[in-house]
């Protein structure tokens, strides 16, 4: 069994915030793979289903970001899981928008949701770091992540979320490279080999002036010079 956690804050006010991209990822997974309805449990919202041969529980903590570890720890203990069975999707300001990296273990880099999870279950869980960009100064970070994604980000965000749903089975099976490749195919689709090539435009040939043929005799040419 796998527990997949998406980090965010509950309520419509925060739904489109950069900080809620983890919630968005889980919503897309649940919809694309026919998971059951969301219901209240473990201080959050859970949805159950299968990805490949693996039973999976999706969890969106409703404790607010800073206390996310409470919900994760409760769900992990109830299902007798280990940190190695847990995958957490979260926003990452140190990655550019539309960039994604997978990581196991390590520090929380100041992310309050991860900080809370570390405190409750330790650091040895898998993470999907979803880039949202950086405002340029650390003092601006709280306001930046708590603002909605701008409309200009809608296209890449939709492609990224669809790519996550495409590849999530690979991630659950432990194949992070295939998971990332599935996302990449959505963000930068390969050119189809069946696409007809553009017609070749022929350049007009250079115009060459041809002098008329001179049929005069040598004597006539000499006489014409003295006219």
C-alpha positions in Angstrom: 0.0 0.0 0.0 1.1 3.6 -0.7 0.1 6.8 0.9 0.3 9.7 -1.4 0.0 13.1 0.3 -0.6 16.5 -1.4 0.2 19.6 0.6 -1.9 22.7 0.7 -4.4 24.7 2.8 -8.1 23.9 3.1 -10.9 26.1 1.8 -11.8 27.9 -1.4 -9.7 31.0 -0.4 -6.5 29.0 -0.9 -7.6 26.6 -3.7 -5.6 28.2 -6.5 -2.6 29.3 -4.5 0.9 28.2 -5.5 1.1 26.6 -2.0 -1.8 24.3 -3.0 -0.2 22.7 -6.0 0.1 19.5 -4.0 -3.7 19.4 -3.6 -4.1 20.1 -7.3 -1.9 17.1 -8.2 -4.0 14.7 -6.0 -7.2 16.0 -7.4 -6.0 15.2 -11.0 -4.8 11.7 -10.0 -8.1 10.9 -8.3 -10.1 12.1 -11.3 -7.9 10.4 -14.0 -7.7 7.0 -12.3 -11.3 6.7 -11.0 -10.6 6.9 -7.3 -13.4 6.9 -4.8 -15.1 10.0 -3.4 -13.2 12.2 -1.0 -14.2 11.7 2.6 -13.1 13.1 6.0 -10.4 11.0 7.8 -7.0 11.5 9.5 -7.6 15.2 10.0 -7.9 15.6 6.2 -9.6 14.4 3.1 -8.9 10.9 1.7 -9.7 9.0 -1.5 -8.9 5.4 -2.1 -8.2 3.5 -5.3 -5.6 1.4 -7.2 -2.6 2.3 -9.3 -1.5 -0.7 -11.2 -1.4 -3.6 -8.7 -0.9 -1.2 -5.7 -3.6 -0.1 -3.4 -3.3 3.7 -2.8 -4.7 6.2 -0.4 -4.6 9.9 -1.4 -4.5 12.3 1.6 -5.0 16.1 1.6 -4.3 17.3 5.2 -6.8 19.9 6.4 -4.7 21.0 9.4 -3.3 23.9 7.4 0.2 23.6 6.0 2.2 24.1 9.2 0.6 21.1 10.9 0.5 18.7 7.9 2.6 16.1 9.7 -0.3 15.4 12.2 -2.5 14.0 9.4 0.3 12.2 7.7 1.5 10.6 11.0 -2.0 9.5 11.9 -2.6 7.9 8.5 0.7 6.2 8.5 0.3 4.6 11.9 -3.3 3.5 11.2 -2.3 1.6 8.1 1.0 0.3 9.7 3.1 1.9 6.9 6.7 3.1 7.0 8.1 6.4 5.7 9.2 4.5 2.6 5.6 3.9 1.7 4.8 7.6 1.6 5.0 10.1 -1.4 4.5 13.8 -0.8 3.7 16.3 -3.5 4.6 19.9 -2.6 5.4 23.3 -4.0 9.1 24.2 -4.4 10.3 27.8 -4.7 13.8 26.7 -5.6 12.6 25.3 -8.9 11.3 27.3 -11.9 7.7 26.9 -12.8 6.9 23.7 -14.7 10.1 22.0 -13.4 9.7 18.8 -11.3 12.2 16.8 -9.3 11.9 13.6 -7.2 13.8 13.2 -4.0 14.0 10.8 -1.1 15.1 12.0 2.4 17.1 15.1 3.1 16.2 18.4 4.7 13.0 20.4 4.5 14.6 23.6 3.2 12.3 25.8 5.3 9.1 24.4 3.8 6.7 24.4 6.8 4.6 21.5 5.5 7.7 19.3 5.2 9.1 20.6 8.5 5.9 19.3 10.2 6.1 15.9 8.4 9.7 15.6 9.4 8.8 16.1 13.0 6.1 13.4 12.9 7.6 10.6 10.8 11.2 11.5 10.1 12.8 12.5 6.8 13.0 9.2 4.8 9.9 9.6 2.6 9.7 10.3 -1.1 8.9 13.8 -2.3 7.8 15.3 -5.6 9.1 18.9 -5.7 6.9 20.9 -8.0 8.5 24.2 -9.1 6.5 27.4 -8.7 9.4 29.9 -9.0 10.9 32.4 -6.5 9.8 36.0 -5.9 13.5 37.1 -5.7 13.8 37.8 -2.0 13.1 35.5 1.0 11.0 38.1 2.7 8.5 38.0 -0.2 8.1 34.2 -0.1 5.1 33.9 2.2 3.0 36.3 0.2 4.2 34.8 -3.1 3.2 31.2 -2.3 -0.1 32.3 -0.8 -1.2 34.1 -4.1 -3.0 32.4 -6.9 -1.2 31.2 -10.0 -1.5 33.9 -12.7 -3.6 33.2 -15.8 -0.4 33.0 -17.8 0.6 29.9 -15.9 -2.7 28.0 -16.7 -1.4 26.2 -19.8 1.8 24.7 -18.3 0.1 24.0 -15.0 -2.6 22.0 -16.7 -0.1 20.0 -18.8 2.0 19.3 -15.7 -0.9 18.0 -13.7 -2.1 15.8 -16.6 1.5 14.5 -16.9 1.6 13.6 -13.2 -1.6 11.6 -13.7 -0.2 9.9 -16.8 3.0 8.8 -15.0 1.9 8.2 -11.4 1.8 4.4 -11.8 5.5 4.5 -12.6 6.3 6.5 -9.5 4.3 4.1 -7.3 6.3 1.3 -8.8 9.5 3.1 -7.9 10.4 4.2 -11.4 10.9 8.0 -11.0 12.6 8.5 -14.4 9.6 7.1 -16.3 7.3 9.2 -14.1 9.3 12.4 -15.0 9.4 11.4 -18.7 5.5 11.1 -18.8 5.3 14.7 -17.4 7.9 15.9 -20.0 5.9 14.5 -22.8 2.9 16.6 -21.8 5.0 19.8 -21.3 7.1 19.3 -24.5 5.3 16.8 -26.7 7.4 15.0 -29.3 7.0 16.0 -32.9 5.0 13.4 -34.8 6.9 11.4 -37.4 3.8 11.4 -39.6 3.7 15.1 -39.8 3.9 16.2 -43.4 7.1 18.2 -44.1 6.6 21.8 -45.2 6.6 22.1 -49.0 10.0 23.1 -50.5 9.9 26.5 -52.1 11.9 26.7 -55.2 14.0 29.9 -55.6 13.6 31.5 -59.0 16.5 31.0 -61.3 18.8 34.0 -61.9 18.0 35.8 -65.1 20.8 35.6 -67.6 21.0 38.0 -70.5 22.1 36.3 -73.7 23.6 38.4 -76.5 22.1 37.8 -80.0 24.3 35.7 -82.3 26.6 37.8 -84.6 26.5 36.3 -88.2 28.6 39.1 -89.9 31.7 38.2 -91.8 35.1 39.4 -90.7 35.2 41.9 -93.6 31.7 43.3 -92.7 32.7 43.6 -89.0 35.9 45.6 -90.1 33.8 47.8 -92.4 31.2 48.5 -89.7 34.0 49.8 -87.3 34.8 52.6 -89.7 31.2 53.8 -90.3 
